[in-house]
Amino acid sequence: MTTISDAPRRKDAQRNREAILAAARELFAESADVPMYEIARRAGVGQATLYRNFPDQRELAAALLDEGLGHLEQLAETHAADPDAFFVLLRSTVDSCAYMHALSELAQQDACLGSRLEACRHRVEELLTGPLCAAKAAGRLRRDVTLDDLFTVLSMVRGAASTADGPAARAAAASRALTLVVDGLAPPPIR
């Protein structure tokens, strides 16, 4: 059964949808408190076009989460044979966290979006499991690191990013925090 979101779109409709997502991505990088009319204005579309694509802020935020997850899935596939795949995926996840900071705030306010975020977390776990095991087997990662440890790291990085002002500063803080943490993830030197 084909749903409206699965149906092929006209080129202009696809351009409008992409413009809306790009505008929302930029605005949500700044704040969780973004009015829908501002997203339409930034995207250069009418409010009717915005609401035809995304009936509410929840649907728009969910589409951004799906988009980020799709990027991570594609990256996992591209780097499947790469011995550093774990670190590539971890870096990408941290970058997404820095730029999707406002979506986390929205998810805390909205149970439906929160459950969507939880489903994304489970998918991220699935994507990281193989590369995590491969990195440990190759001696590139401490053998005692678990998936729960990684989500602790992501929480720490999110905490460091949350104190920064603006998306670029959050990205820089997240990157610096990850760099410091990765040293702790490295296996101890062999003596």
JOLINZI-V985566 format. One record per run of one state. SS is the DSSP state (H for helix, E for strand, - for the rest). FROM is the first residue (numbers start at 1). TO is the last residue. If there is no record, write none. Layout:
ss/from/to
SS/FROM/TO
SS/FROM/TO
//
This chain:
ss/from/to
-/1/10
H/11/30
-/31/35
H/36/43
-/44/46
H/47/53
-/54/56
H/57/78
-/79/84
H/85/99
-/100/100
H/101/109
-/110/110
H/111/137
-/138/146
H/147/162
-/163/166
H/167/185
-/186/191
//
